[in-house]
Amino acid sequence: MTNKELLYIEDALGHENIMKTCSKTASSQLKDVNLSTYLGELEQKHTELFNKFLNLL
């Protein structure tokens, strides 16, 4: 893997981690059950994507 590819994966990991954290935080603060559930699903999706990028290393 080239240095440029490693930098891309590192950047993608950072973005997915931010999205995962933001989704979790927002989900826990919402009173709307449907919206909170949707954000919980987004958190799971970003966790999966984070793990897929991590497995590339």
mmCIF entry with sequence, helices, sheets and N, C-alpha, C, O atoms, coordinates in Angstrom:
data_MODEL
# 
_entry.id   MODEL 
# 
_entity.id                         1 
_entity.type                       polymer 
_entity.pdbx_number_of_molecules   1 
# 
_entity_poly.entity_id                      1 
_entity_poly.type                           'polypeptide(L)' 
_entity_poly.nstd_linkage                   no 
_entity_poly.nstd_monomer                   no 
_entity_poly.pdbx_seq_one_letter_code       MTNKELLYIEDALGHENIMKTCSKTASSQLKDVNLSTYLGELEQKHTELFNKFLNLL 
_entity_poly.pdbx_seq_one_letter_code_can   MTNKELLYIEDALGHENIMKTCSKTASSQLKDVNLSTYLGELEQKHTELFNKFLNLL 
_entity_poly.pdbx_strand_id                 A 
# 
loop_
_entity_poly_seq.entity_id 
_entity_poly_seq.num 
_entity_poly_seq.mon_id 
_entity_poly_seq.hetero 
1 1  MET n 
1 2  THR n 
1 3  ASN n 
1 4  LYS n 
1 5  GLU n 
1 6  LEU n 
1 7  LEU n 
1 8  TYR n 
1 9  ILE n 
1 10 GLU n 
1 11 ASP n 
1 12 ALA n 
1 13 LEU n 
1 14 GLY n 
1 15 HIS n 
1 16 GLU n 
1 17 ASN n 
1 18 ILE n 
1 19 MET n 
1 20 LYS n 
1 21 THR n 
1 22 CYS n 
1 23 SER n 
1 24 LYS n 
1 25 THR n 
1 26 ALA n 
1 27 SER n 
1 28 SER n 
1 29 GLN n 
1 30 LEU n 
1 31 LYS n 
1 32 ASP n 
1 33 VAL n 
1 34 ASN n 
1 35 LEU n 
1 36 SER n 
1 37 THR n 
1 38 TYR n 
1 39 LEU n 
1 40 GLY n 
1 41 GLU n 
1 42 LEU n 
1 43 GLU n 
1 44 GLN n 
1 45 LYS n 
1 46 HIS n 
1 47 THR n 
1 48 GLU n 
1 49 LEU n 
1 50 PHE n 
1 51 ASN n 
1 52 LYS n 
1 53 PHE n 
1 54 LEU n 
1 55 ASN n 
1 56 LEU n 
1 57 LEU n 
# 
_struct_asym.id          A 
_struct_asym.entity_id   1 
# 
loop_
_struct_conf.conf_type_id 
_struct_conf.id 
_struct_conf.pdbx_PDB_helix_id 
_struct_conf.beg_label_comp_id 
_struct_conf.beg_label_asym_id 
_struct_conf.beg_label_seq_id 
_struct_conf.pdbx_beg_PDB_ins_code 
_struct_conf.end_label_comp_id 
_struct_conf.end_label_asym_id 
_struct_conf.end_label_seq_id 
_struct_conf.pdbx_end_PDB_ins_code 
_struct_conf.beg_auth_comp_id 
_struct_conf.beg_auth_asym_id 
_struct_conf.beg_auth_seq_id 
_struct_conf.end_auth_comp_id 
_struct_conf.end_auth_asym_id 
_struct_conf.end_auth_seq_id 
_struct_conf.pdbx_PDB_helix_class 
_struct_conf.details 
_struct_conf.pdbx_PDB_helix_length 
HELX_P HELX_P1 AA1 ASN A 3  ? GLN A 29 ? ASN A 3  GLN A 29 1 ? 27 
HELX_P HELX_P2 AA2 VAL A 33 ? ASN A 55 ? VAL A 33 ASN A 55 1 ? 23 
# 
_struct_conf_type.id          HELX_P 
_struct_conf_type.criteria    ? 
_struct_conf_type.reference   ? 
# 
loop_
_atom_site.group_PDB 
_atom_site.id 
_atom_site.type_symbol 
_atom_site.label_atom_id 
_atom_site.label_alt_id 
_atom_site.label_comp_id 
_atom_site.label_asym_id 
_atom_site.label_entity_id 
_atom_site.label_seq_id 
_atom_site.pdbx_PDB_ins_code 
_atom_site.Cartn_x 
_atom_site.Cartn_y 
_atom_site.Cartn_z 
_atom_site.occupancy 
_atom_site.B_iso_or_equiv 
_atom_site.pdbx_formal_charge 
_atom_site.auth_seq_id 
_atom_site.auth_comp_id 
_atom_site.auth_asym_id 
_atom_site.auth_atom_id 
_atom_site.pdbx_PDB_model_num 
ATOM 1   N N  . MET A 1 1  ? 0.853   -1.173 0.000  1.00 0.00 ? 1  MET A N  1 
ATOM 2   C CA . MET A 1 1  ? 0.000   0.000  0.000  1.00 0.00 ? 1  MET A CA 1 
ATOM 3   C C  . MET A 1 1  ? 0.901   1.240  0.000  1.00 0.00 ? 1  MET A C  1 
ATOM 4   O O  . MET A 1 1  ? 1.890   1.307  0.731  1.00 0.00 ? 1  MET A O  1 
ATOM 5   N N  . THR A 1 2  ? 0.543   2.199  -0.822 1.00 0.00 ? 2  THR A N  1 
ATOM 6   C CA . THR A 1 2  ? 1.360   3.406  -0.916 1.00 0.00 ? 2  THR A CA 1 
ATOM 7   C C  . THR A 1 2  ? 1.079   4.353  0.251  1.00 0.00 ? 2  THR A C  1 
ATOM 8   O O  . THR A 1 2  ? 0.087   4.206  0.965  1.00 0.00 ? 2  THR A O  1 
ATOM 9   N N  . ASN A 1 3  ? 1.957   5.310  0.422  1.00 0.00 ? 3  ASN A N  1 
ATOM 10  C CA . ASN A 1 3  ? 1.801   6.298  1.483  1.00 0.00 ? 3  ASN A CA 1 
ATOM 11  C C  . ASN A 1 3  ? 0.508   7.099  1.283  1.00 0.00 ? 3  ASN A C  1 
ATOM 12  O O  . ASN A 1 3  ? -0.198  7.412  2.241  1.00 0.00 ? 3  ASN A O  1 
ATOM 13  N N  . LYS A 1 4  ? 0.216   7.421  0.028  1.00 0.00 ? 4  LYS A N  1 
ATOM 14  C CA . LYS A 1 4  ? -0.994  8.185  -0.282 1.00 0.00 ? 4  LYS A CA 1 
ATOM 15  C C  . LYS A 1 4  ? -2.250  7.396  0.091  1.00 0.00 ? 4  LYS A C  1 
ATOM 16  O O  . LYS A 1 4  ? -3.207  7.963  0.620  1.00 0.00 ? 4  LYS A O  1 
ATOM 17  N N  . GLU A 1 5  ? -2.248  6.106  -0.180 1.00 0.00 ? 5  GLU A N  1 
ATOM 18  C CA . GLU A 1 5  ? -3.384  5.254  0.172  1.00 0.00 ? 5  GLU A CA 1 
ATOM 19  C C  . GLU A 1 5  ? -3.547  5.162  1.690  1.00 0.00 ? 5  GLU A C  1 
ATOM 20  O O  . GLU A 1 5  ? -4.666  5.188  2.202  1.00 0.00 ? 5  GLU A O  1 
ATOM 21  N N  . LEU A 1 6  ? -2.436  5.057  2.396  1.00 0.00 ? 6  LEU A N  1 
ATOM 22  C CA . LEU A 1 6  ? -2.499  5.015  3.859  1.00 0.00 ? 6  LEU A CA 1 
ATOM 23  C C  . LEU A 1 6  ? -3.058  6.314  4.429  1.00 0.00 ? 6  LEU A C  1 
ATOM 24  O O  . LEU A 1 6  ? -3.838  6.293  5.381  1.00 0.00 ? 6  LEU A O  1 
ATOM 25  N N  . LEU A 1 7  ? -2.660  7.438  3.849  1.00 0.00 ? 7  LEU A N  1 
ATOM 26  C CA . LEU A 1 7  ? -3.192  8.725  4.294  1.00 0.00 ? 7  LEU A CA 1 
ATOM 27  C C  . LEU A 1 7  ? -4.689  8.815  4.045  1.00 0.00 ? 7  LEU A C  1 
ATOM 28  O O  . LEU A 1 7  ? -5.424  9.361  4.868  1.00 0.00 ? 7  LEU A O  1 
ATOM 29  N N  . TYR A 1 8  ? -5.151  8.278  2.903  1.00 0.00 ? 8  TYR A N  1 
ATOM 30  C CA . TYR A 1 8  ? -6.573  8.274  2.592  1.00 0.00 ? 8  TYR A CA 1 
ATOM 31  C C  . TYR A 1 8  ? -7.347  7.454  3.621  1.00 0.00 ? 8  TYR A C  1 
ATOM 32  O O  . TYR A 1 8  ? -8.394  7.884  4.104  1.00 0.00 ? 8  TYR A O  1 
ATOM 33  N N  . ILE A 1 9  ? -6.834  6.285  3.949  1.00 0.00 ? 9  ILE A N  1 
ATOM 34  C CA . ILE A 1 9  ? -7.511  5.423  4.930  1.00 0.00 ? 9  ILE A CA 1 
ATOM 35  C C  . ILE A 1 9  ? -7.527  6.088  6.297  1.00 0.00 ? 9  ILE A C  1 
ATOM 36  O O  . ILE A 1 9  ? -8.535  6.037  7.001  1.00 0.00 ? 9  ILE A O  1 
ATOM 37  N N  . GLU A 1 10 ? -6.423  6.707  6.676  1.00 0.00 ? 10 GLU A N  1 
ATOM 38  C CA . GLU A 1 10 ? -6.357  7.422  7.958  1.00 0.00 ? 10 GLU A CA 1 
ATOM 39  C C  . GLU A 1 10 ? -7.400  8.541  8.005  1.00 0.00 ? 10 GLU A C  1 
ATOM 40  O O  . GLU A 1 10 ? -8.077  8.727  9.016  1.00 0.00 ? 10 GLU A O  1 
ATOM 41  N N  . ASP A 1 11 ? -7.520  9.275  6.912  1.00 0.00 ? 11 ASP A N  1 
ATOM 42  C CA . ASP A 1 11 ? -8.500  10.350 6.821  1.00 0.00 ? 11 ASP A CA 1 
ATOM 43  C C  . ASP A 1 11 ? -9.924  9.797  6.902  1.00 0.00 ? 11 ASP A C  1 
ATOM 44  O O  . ASP A 1 11 ? -10.772 10.350 7.603  1.00 0.00 ? 11 ASP A O  1 
ATOM 45  N N  . ALA A 1 12 ? -10.177 8.715  6.187  1.00 0.00 ? 12 ALA A N  1 
ATOM 46  C CA . ALA A 1 12 ? -11.506 8.093  6.202  1.00 0.00 ? 12 ALA A CA 1 
ATOM 47  C C  . ALA A 1 12 ? -11.854 7.579  7.598  1.00 0.00 ? 12 ALA A C  1 
ATOM 48  O O  . ALA A 1 12 ? -12.998 7.699  8.035  1.00 0.00 ? 12 ALA A O  1 
ATOM 49  N N  . LEU A 1 13 ? -10.882 7.013  8.293  1.00 0.00 ? 13 LEU A N  1 
ATOM 50  C CA . LEU A 1 13 ? -11.111 6.545  9.669  1.00 0.00 ? 13 LEU A CA 1 
ATOM 51  C C  . LEU A 1 13 ? -11.504 7.709  10.577 1.00 0.00 ? 13 LEU A C  1 
ATOM 52  O O  . LEU A 1 13 ? -12.402 7.581  11.410 1.00 0.00 ? 13 LEU A O  1 
ATOM 53  N N  . GLY A 1 14 ? -10.833 8.827  10.411 1.00 0.00 ? 14 GLY A N  1 
ATOM 54  C CA . GLY A 1 14 ? -11.160 10.005 11.215 1.00 0.00 ? 14 GLY A CA 1 
ATOM 55  C C  . GLY A 1 14 ? -12.563 10.509 10.943 1.00 0.00 ? 14 GLY A C  1 
ATOM 56  O O  . GLY A 1 14 ? -13.294 10.863 11.868 1.00 0.00 ? 14 GLY A O  1 
ATOM 57  N N  . HIS A 1 15 ? -12.941 10.542 9.667  1.00 0.00 ? 15 HIS A N  1 
ATOM 58  C CA . HIS A 1 15 ? -14.289 11.000 9.321  1.00 0.00 ? 15 HIS A CA 1 
ATOM 59  C C  . HIS A 1 15 ? -15.364 10.063 9.866  1.00 0.00 ? 15 HIS A C  1 
ATOM 60  O O  . HIS A 1 15 ? -16.374 10.514 10.407 1.00 0.00 ? 15 HIS A O  1 
ATOM 61  N N  . GLU A 1 16 ? -15.143 8.775  9.721  1.00 0.00 ? 16 GLU A N  1 
ATOM 62  C CA . GLU A 1 16 ? -16.131 7.813  10.223 1.00 0.00 ? 16 GLU A CA 1 
ATOM 63  C C  . GLU A 1 16 ? -16.237 7.880  11.742 1.00 0.00 ? 16 GLU A C  1 
ATOM 64  O O  . GLU A 1 16 ? -17.326 7.740  12.299 1.00 0.00 ? 16 GLU A O  1 
ATOM 65  N N  . ASN A 1 17 ? -15.120 8.090  12.404 1.00 0.00 ? 17 ASN A N  1 
ATOM 66  C CA . ASN A 1 17 ? -15.145 8.206  13.868 1.00 0.00 ? 17 ASN A CA 1 
ATOM 67  C C  . ASN A 1 17 ? -15.943 9.435  14.303 1.00 0.00 ? 17 ASN A C  1 
ATOM 68  O O  . ASN A 1 17 ? -16.715 9.373  15.260 1.00 0.00 ? 17 ASN A O  1 
ATOM 69  N N  . ILE A 1 18 ? -15.754 10.551 13.597 1.00 0.00 ? 18 ILE A N  1 
ATOM 70  C CA . ILE A 1 18 ? -16.510 11.771 13.908 1.00 0.00 ? 18 ILE A CA 1 
ATOM 71  C C  . ILE A 1 18 ? -17.999 11.548 13.681 1.00 0.00 ? 18 ILE A C  1 
ATOM 72  O O  . ILE A 1 18 ? -18.818 11.928 14.518 1.00 0.00 ? 18 ILE A O  1 
ATOM 73  N N  . MET A 1 19 ? -18.354 10.935 12.554 1.00 0.00 ? 19 MET A N  1 
ATOM 74  C CA . MET A 1 19 ? -19.765 10.691 12.243 1.00 0.00 ? 19 MET A CA 1 
ATOM 75  C C  . MET A 1 19 ? -20.396 9.750  13.270 1.00 0.00 ? 19 MET A C  1 
ATOM 76  O O  . MET A 1 19 ? -21.539 9.946  13.682 1.00 0.00 ? 19 MET A O  1 
ATOM 77  N N  . LYS A 1 20 ? -19.645 8.736  13.675 1.00 0.00 ? 20 LYS A N  1 
ATOM 78  C CA . LYS A 1 20 ? -20.123 7.787  14.678 1.00 0.00 ? 20 LYS A CA 1 
ATOM 79  C C  . LYS A 1 20 ? -20.387 8.503  16.003 1.00 0.00 ? 20 LYS A C  1 
ATOM 80  O O  . LYS A 1 20 ? -21.426 8.296  16.631 1.00 0.00 ? 20 LYS A O  1 
ATOM 81  N N  . THR A 1 21 ? -19.457 9.330  16.416 1.00 0.00 ? 21 THR A N  1 
ATOM 82  C CA . THR A 1 21 ? -19.576 10.056 17.681 1.00 0.00 ? 21 THR A CA 1 
ATOM 83  C C  . THR A 1 21 ? -20.731 11.060 17.642 1.00 0.00 ? 21 THR A C  1 
ATOM 84  O O  . THR A 1 21 ? -21.509 11.157 18.591 1.00 0.00 ? 21 THR A O  1 
ATOM 85  N N  . CYS A 1 22 ? -20.834 11.802 16.543 1.00 0.00 ? 22 CYS A N  1 
ATOM 86  C CA . CYS A 1 22 ? -21.915 12.797 16.409 1.00 0.00 ? 22 CYS A CA 1 
ATOM 87  C C  . CYS A 1 22 ? -23.281 12.133 16.394 1.00 0.00 ? 22 CYS A C  1 
ATOM 88  O O  . CYS A 1 22 ? -24.222 12.628 17.016 1.00 0.00 ? 22 CYS A O  1 
ATOM 89  N N  . SER A 1 23 ? -23.395 11.019 15.690 1.00 0.00 ? 23 SER A N  1 
ATOM 90  C CA . SER A 1 23 ? -24.671 10.292 15.634 1.00 0.00 ? 23 SER A CA 1 
ATOM 91  C C  . SER A 1 23 ? -25.075 9.794  17.019 1.00 0.00 ? 23 SER A C  1 
ATOM 92  O O  . SER A 1 23 ? -26.236 9.896  17.415 1.00 0.00 ? 23 SER A O  1 
ATOM 93  N N  . LYS A 1 24 ? -24.110 9.259  17.742 1.00 0.00 ? 24 LYS A N  1 
ATOM 94  C CA . LYS A 1 24 ? -24.386 8.730  19.084 1.00 0.00 ? 24 LYS A CA 1 
ATOM 95  C C  . LYS A 1 24 ? -24.814 9.851  20.034 1.00 0.00 ? 24 LYS A C  1 
ATOM 96  O O  . LYS A 1 24 ? -25.777 9.704  20.787 1.00 0.00 ? 24 LYS A O  1 
ATOM 97  N N  . THR A 1 25 ? -24.095 10.958 19.990 1.00 0.00 ? 25 THR A N  1 
ATOM 98  C CA . THR A 1 25 ? -24.398 12.091 20.861 1.00 0.00 ? 25 THR A CA 1 
ATOM 99  C C  . THR A 1 25 ? -25.780 12.663 20.558 1.00 0.00 ? 25 THR A C  1 
ATOM 100 O O  . THR A 1 25 ? -26.578 12.892 21.466 1.00 0.00 ? 25 THR A O  1 
ATOM 101 N N  . ALA A 1 26 ? -26.053 12.888 19.286 1.00 0.00 ? 26 ALA A N  1 
ATOM 102 C CA . ALA A 1 26 ? -27.346 13.456 18.894 1.00 0.00 ? 26 ALA A CA 1 
ATOM 103 C C  . ALA A 1 26 ? -28.480 12.504 19.233 1.00 0.00 ? 26 ALA A C  1 
ATOM 104 O O  . ALA A 1 26 ? -29.533 12.937 19.701 1.00 0.00 ? 26 ALA A O  1 
ATOM 105 N N  . SER A 1 27 ? -28.277 11.219 19.004 1.00 0.00 ? 27 SER A N  1 
ATOM 106 C CA . SER A 1 27 ? -29.312 10.225 19.283 1.00 0.00 ? 27 SER A CA 1 
ATOM 107 C C  . SER A 1 27 ? -29.696 10.222 20.764 1.00 0.00 ? 27 SER A C  1 
ATOM 108 O O  . SER A 1 27 ? -30.869 10.090 21.112 1.00 0.00 ? 27 SER A O  1 
ATOM 109 N N  . SER A 1 28 ? -28.705 10.368 21.617 1.00 0.00 ? 28 SER A N  1 
ATOM 110 C CA . SER A 1 28 ? -28.976 10.331 23.062 1.00 0.00 ? 28 SER A CA 1 
ATOM 111 C C  . SER A 1 28 ? -29.657 11.604 23.560 1.00 0.00 ? 28 SER A C  1 
ATOM 112 O O  . SER A 1 28 ? -30.251 11.602 24.638 1.00 0.00 ? 28 SER A O  1 
ATOM 113 N N  . GLN A 1 29 ? -29.577 12.693 22.788 1.00 0.00 ? 29 GLN A N  1 
ATOM 114 C CA . GLN A 1 29 ? -30.141 13.968 23.228 1.00 0.00 ? 29 GLN A CA 1 
ATOM 115 C C  . GLN A 1 29 ? -31.536 14.247 22.661 1.00 0.00 ? 29 GLN A C  1 
ATOM 116 O O  . GLN A 1 29 ? -32.222 15.161 23.119 1.00 0.00 ? 29 GLN A O  1 
ATOM 117 N N  . LEU A 1 30 ? -31.949 13.469 21.674 1.00 0.00 ? 30 LEU A N  1 
ATOM 118 C CA . LEU A 1 30 ? -33.231 13.734 21.025 1.00 0.00 ? 30 LEU A CA 1 
ATOM 119 C C  . LEU A 1 30 ? -34.396 13.154 21.811 1.00 0.00 ? 30 LEU A C  1 
ATOM 120 O O  . LEU A 1 30 ? -34.274 12.107 22.447 1.00 0.00 ? 30 LEU A O  1 
ATOM 121 N N  . LYS A 1 31 ? -35.507 13.837 21.759 1.00 0.00 ? 31 LYS A N  1 
ATOM 122 C CA . LYS A 1 31 ? -36.721 13.350 22.401 1.00 0.00 ? 31 LYS A CA 1 
ATOM 123 C C  . LYS A 1 31 ? -37.622 12.614 21.409 1.00 0.00 ? 31 LYS A C  1 
ATOM 124 O O  . LYS A 1 31 ? -38.447 11.791 21.805 1.00 0.00 ? 31 LYS A O  1 
ATOM 125 N N  . ASP A 1 32 ? -37.457 12.917 20.112 1.00 0.00 ? 32 ASP A N  1 
ATOM 126 C CA . ASP A 1 32 ? -38.226 12.251 19.064 1.00 0.00 ? 32 ASP A CA 1 
ATOM 127 C C  . ASP A 1 32 ? -37.695 10.827 18.902 1.00 0.00 ? 32 ASP A C  1 
ATOM 128 O O  . ASP A 1 32 ? -36.546 10.629 18.506 1.00 0.00 ? 32 ASP A O  1 
ATOM 129 N N  . VAL A 1 33 ? -38.527 9.845  19.207 1.00 0.00 ? 33 VAL A N  1 
ATOM 130 C CA . VAL A 1 33 ? -38.102 8.450  19.206 1.00 0.00 ? 33 VAL A CA 1 
ATOM 131 C C  . VAL A 1 33 ? -37.690 7.985  17.806 1.00 0.00 ? 33 VAL A C  1 
ATOM 132 O O  . VAL A 1 33 ? -36.681 7.298  17.647 1.00 0.00 ? 33 VAL A O  1 
ATOM 133 N N  . ASN A 1 34 ? -38.470 8.360  16.800 1.00 0.00 ? 34 ASN A N  1 
ATOM 134 C CA . ASN A 1 34 ? -38.152 7.927  15.438 1.00 0.00 ? 34 ASN A CA 1 
ATOM 135 C C  . ASN A 1 34 ? -36.813 8.484  14.961 1.00 0.00 ? 34 ASN A C  1 
ATOM 136 O O  . ASN A 1 34 ? -36.007 7.764  14.372 1.00 0.00 ? 34 ASN A O  1 
ATOM 137 N N  . LEU A 1 35 ? -36.589 9.743  15.216 1.00 0.00 ? 35 LEU A N  1 
ATOM 138 C CA . LEU A 1 35 ? -35.337 10.371 14.809 1.00 0.00 ? 35 LEU A CA 1 
ATOM 139 C C  . LEU A 1 35 ? -34.156 9.805  15.593 1.00 0.00 ? 35 LEU A C  1 
ATOM 140 O O  . LEU A 1 35 ? -33.074 9.599  15.042 1.00 0.00 ? 35 LEU A O  1 
ATOM 141 N N  . SER A 1 36 ? -34.371 9.560  16.867 1.00 0.00 ? 36 SER A N  1 
ATOM 142 C CA . SER A 1 36 ? -33.326 8.978  17.703 1.00 0.00 ? 36 SER A CA 1 
ATOM 143 C C  . SER A 1 36 ? -32.966 7.571  17.219 1.00 0.00 ? 36 SER A C  1 
ATOM 144 O O  . SER A 1 36 ? -31.793 7.199  17.187 1.00 0.00 ? 36 SER A O  1 
ATOM 145 N N  . THR A 1 37 ? -33.973 6.806  16.849 1.00 0.00 ? 37 THR A N  1 
ATOM 146 C CA . THR A 1 37 ? -33.741 5.459  16.323 1.00 0.00 ? 37 THR A CA 1 
ATOM 147 C C  . THR A 1 37 ? -32.968 5.511  15.019 1.00 0.00 ? 37 THR A C  1 
ATOM 148 O O  . THR A 1 37 ? -32.048 4.723  14.802 1.00 0.00 ? 37 THR A O  1 
ATOM 149 N N  . TYR A 1 38 ? -33.344 6.446  14.149 1.00 0.00 ? 38 TYR A N  1 
ATOM 150 C CA . TYR A 1 38 ? -32.650 6.607  12.877 1.00 0.00 ? 38 TYR A CA 1 
ATOM 151 C C  . TYR A 1 38 ? -31.171 6.954  13.092 1.00 0.00 ? 38 TYR A C  1 
ATOM 152 O O  . TYR A 1 38 ? -30.295 6.408  12.422 1.00 0.00 ? 38 TYR A O  1 
ATOM 153 N N  . LEU A 1 39 ? -30.908 7.855  14.020 1.00 0.00 ? 39 LEU A N  1 
ATOM 154 C CA . LEU A 1 39 ? -29.514 8.222  14.299 1.00 0.00 ? 39 LEU A CA 1 
ATOM 155 C C  . LEU A 1 39 ? -28.750 7.052  14.912 1.00 0.00 ? 39 LEU A C  1 
ATOM 156 O O  . LEU A 1 39 ? -27.547 6.914  14.689 1.00 0.00 ? 39 LEU A O  1 
ATOM 157 N N  . GLY A 1 40 ? -29.435 6.214  15.679 1.00 0.00 ? 40 GLY A N  1 
ATOM 158 C CA . GLY A 1 40 ? -28.809 5.007  16.208 1.00 0.00 ? 40 GLY A CA 1 
ATOM 159 C C  . GLY A 1 40 ? -28.395 4.066  15.085 1.00 0.00 ? 40 GLY A C  1 
ATOM 160 O O  . GLY A 1 40 ? -27.337 3.439  15.138 1.00 0.00 ? 40 GLY A O  1 
ATOM 161 N N  . GLU A 1 41 ? -29.256 3.979  14.058 1.00 0.00 ? 41 GLU A N  1 
ATOM 162 C CA . GLU A 1 41 ? -28.926 3.161  12.887 1.00 0.00 ? 41 GLU A CA 1 
ATOM 163 C C  . GLU A 1 41 ? -27.735 3.750  12.131 1.00 0.00 ? 41 GLU A C  1 
ATOM 164 O O  . GLU A 1 41 ? -26.870 3.019  11.651 1.00 0.00 ? 41 GLU A O  1 
ATOM 165 N N  . LEU A 1 42 ? -27.702 5.081  12.031 1.00 0.00 ? 42 LEU A N  1 
ATOM 166 C CA . LEU A 1 42 ? -26.562 5.731  11.382 1.00 0.00 ? 42 LEU A CA 1 
ATOM 167 C C  . LEU A 1 42 ? -25.267 5.461  12.139 1.00 0.00 ? 42 LEU A C  1 
ATOM 168 O O  . LEU A 1 42 ? -24.217 5.241  11.536 1.00 0.00 ? 42 LEU A O  1 
ATOM 169 N N  . GLU A 1 43 ? -25.354 5.481  13.456 1.00 0.00 ? 43 GLU A N  1 
ATOM 170 C CA . GLU A 1 43 ? -24.174 5.190  14.271 1.00 0.00 ? 43 GLU A CA 1 
ATOM 171 C C  . GLU A 1 43 ? -23.652 3.790  13.969 1.00 0.00 ? 43 GLU A C  1 
ATOM 172 O O  . GLU A 1 43 ? -22.446 3.585  13.826 1.00 0.00 ? 43 GLU A O  1 
ATOM 173 N N  . GLN A 1 44 ? -24.566 2.832  13.872 1.00 0.00 ? 44 GLN A N  1 
ATOM 174 C CA . GLN A 1 44 ? -24.158 1.457  13.555 1.00 0.00 ? 44 GLN A CA 1 
ATOM 175 C C  . GLN A 1 44 ? -23.513 1.378  12.174 1.00 0.00 ? 44 GLN A C  1 
ATOM 176 O O  . GLN A 1 44 ? -22.511 0.687  11.992 1.00 0.00 ? 44 GLN A O  1 
ATOM 177 N N  . LYS A 1 45 ? -24.087 2.082  11.206 1.00 0.00 ? 45 LYS A N  1 
ATOM 178 C CA . LYS A 1 45 ? -23.552 2.073  9.845  1.00 0.00 ? 45 LYS A CA 1 
ATOM 179 C C  . LYS A 1 45 ? -22.135 2.658  9.821  1.00 0.00 ? 45 LYS A C  1 
ATOM 180 O O  . LYS A 1 45 ? -21.248 2.118  9.161  1.00 0.00 ? 45 LYS A O  1 
ATOM 181 N N  . HIS A 1 46 ? -21.931 3.756  10.539 1.00 0.00 ? 46 HIS A N  1 
ATOM 182 C CA . HIS A 1 46 ? -20.607 4.378  10.556 1.00 0.00 ? 46 HIS A CA 1 
ATOM 183 C C  . HIS A 1 46 ? -19.602 3.518  11.331 1.00 0.00 ? 46 HIS A C  1 
ATOM 184 O O  . HIS A 1 46 ? -18.409 3.533  11.028 1.00 0.00 ? 46 HIS A O  1 
ATOM 185 N N  . THR A 1 47 ? -20.074 2.784  12.312 1.00 0.00 ? 47 THR A N  1 
ATOM 186 C CA . THR A 1 47 ? -19.204 1.849  13.024 1.00 0.00 ? 47 THR A CA 1 
ATOM 187 C C  . THR A 1 47 ? -18.752 0.744  12.075 1.00 0.00 ? 47 THR A C  1 
ATOM 188 O O  . THR A 1 47 ? -17.583 0.357  12.073 1.00 0.00 ? 47 THR A O  1 
ATOM 189 N N  . GLU A 1 48 ? -19.689 0.236  11.265 1.00 0.00 ? 48 GLU A N  1 
ATOM 190 C CA . GLU A 1 48 ? -19.350 -0.794 10.292 1.00 0.00 ? 48 GLU A CA 1 
ATOM 191 C C  . GLU A 1 48 ? -18.336 -0.272 9.270  1.00 0.00 ? 48 GLU A C  1 
ATOM 192 O O  . GLU A 1 48 ? -17.368 -0.958 8.942  1.00 0.00 ? 48 GLU A O  1 
ATOM 193 N N  . LEU A 1 49 ? -18.565 0.940  8.773  1.00 0.00 ? 49 LEU A N  1 
ATOM 194 C CA . LEU A 1 49 ? -17.641 1.525  7.809  1.00 0.00 ? 49 LEU A CA 1 
ATOM 195 C C  . LEU A 1 49 ? -16.262 1.751  8.422  1.00 0.00 ? 49 LEU A C  1 
ATOM 196 O O  . LEU A 1 49 ? -15.245 1.518  7.770  1.00 0.00 ? 49 LEU A O  1 
ATOM 197 N N  . PHE A 1 50 ? -16.229 2.204  9.672  1.00 0.00 ? 50 PHE A N  1 
ATOM 198 C CA . PHE A 1 50 ? -14.974 2.408  10.389 1.00 0.00 ? 50 PHE A CA 1 
ATOM 199 C C  . PHE A 1 50 ? -14.203 1.090  10.453 1.00 0.00 ? 50 PHE A C  1 
ATOM 200 O O  . PHE A 1 50 ? -13.001 1.049  10.189 1.00 0.00 ? 50 PHE A O  1 
ATOM 201 N N  . ASN A 1 51 ? -14.905 0.022  10.805 1.00 0.00 ? 51 ASN A N  1 
ATOM 202 C CA . ASN A 1 51 ? -14.255 -1.286 10.929 1.00 0.00 ? 51 ASN A CA 1 
ATOM 203 C C  . ASN A 1 51 ? -13.757 -1.805 9.576  1.00 0.00 ? 51 ASN A C  1 
ATOM 204 O O  . ASN A 1 51 ? -12.705 -2.440 9.502  1.00 0.00 ? 51 ASN A O  1 
ATOM 205 N N  . LYS A 1 52 ? -14.513 -1.534 8.508  1.00 0.00 ? 52 LYS A N  1 
ATOM 206 C CA . LYS A 1 52 ? -14.076 -1.950 7.182  1.00 0.00 ? 52 LYS A CA 1 
ATOM 207 C C  . LYS A 1 52 ? -12.791 -1.225 6.767  1.00 0.00 ? 52 LYS A C  1 
ATOM 208 O O  . LYS A 1 52 ? -11.870 -1.839 6.227  1.00 0.00 ? 52 LYS A O  1 
ATOM 209 N N  . PHE A 1 53 ? -12.739 0.074  7.024  1.00 0.00 ? 53 PHE A N  1 
ATOM 210 C CA . PHE A 1 53 ? -11.519 0.809  6.713  1.00 0.00 ? 53 PHE A CA 1 
ATOM 211 C C  . PHE A 1 53 ? -10.355 0.318  7.577  1.00 0.00 ? 53 PHE A C  1 
ATOM 212 O O  . PHE A 1 53 ? -9.226  0.207  7.100  1.00 0.00 ? 53 PHE A O  1 
ATOM 213 N N  . LEU A 1 54 ? -10.634 0.028  8.832  1.00 0.00 ? 54 LEU A N  1 
ATOM 214 C CA . LEU A 1 54 ? -9.580  -0.448 9.733  1.00 0.00 ? 54 LEU A CA 1 
ATOM 215 C C  . LEU A 1 54 ? -9.036  -1.789 9.269  1.00 0.00 ? 54 LEU A C  1 
ATOM 216 O O  . LEU A 1 54 ? -7.842  -2.059 9.397  1.00 0.00 ? 54 LEU A O  1 
ATOM 217 N N  . ASN A 1 55 ? -9.911  -2.628 8.731  1.00 0.00 ? 55 ASN A N  1 
ATOM 218 C CA . ASN A 1 55 ? -9.473  -3.946 8.251  1.00 0.00 ? 55 ASN A CA 1 
ATOM 219 C C  . ASN A 1 55 ? -8.592  -3.854 7.009  1.00 0.00 ? 55 ASN A C  1 
ATOM 220 O O  . ASN A 1 55 ? -7.892  -4.810 6.675  1.00 0.00 ? 55 ASN A O  1 
ATOM 221 N N  . LEU A 1 56 ? -8.621  -2.715 6.325  1.00 0.00 ? 56 LEU A N  1 
ATOM 222 C CA . LEU A 1 56 ? -7.743  -2.545 5.169  1.00 0.00 ? 56 LEU A CA 1 
ATOM 223 C C  . LEU A 1 56 ? -6.276  -2.453 5.579  1.00 0.00 ? 56 LEU A C  1 
ATOM 224 O O  . LEU A 1 56 ? -5.371  -2.717 4.788  1.00 0.00 ? 56 LEU A O  1 
ATOM 225 N N  . LEU A 1 57 ? -6.069  -2.073 6.831  1.00 0.00 ? 57 LEU A N  1 
ATOM 226 C CA . LEU A 1 57 ? -4.693  -1.969 7.339  1.00 0.00 ? 57 LEU A CA 1 
ATOM 227 C C  . LEU A 1 57 ? -4.260  -3.345 7.764  1.00 0.00 ? 57 LEU A C  1 
ATOM 228 O O  . LEU A 1 57 ? -3.134  -3.521 8.229  1.00 0.00 ? 57 LEU A O  1 
# 
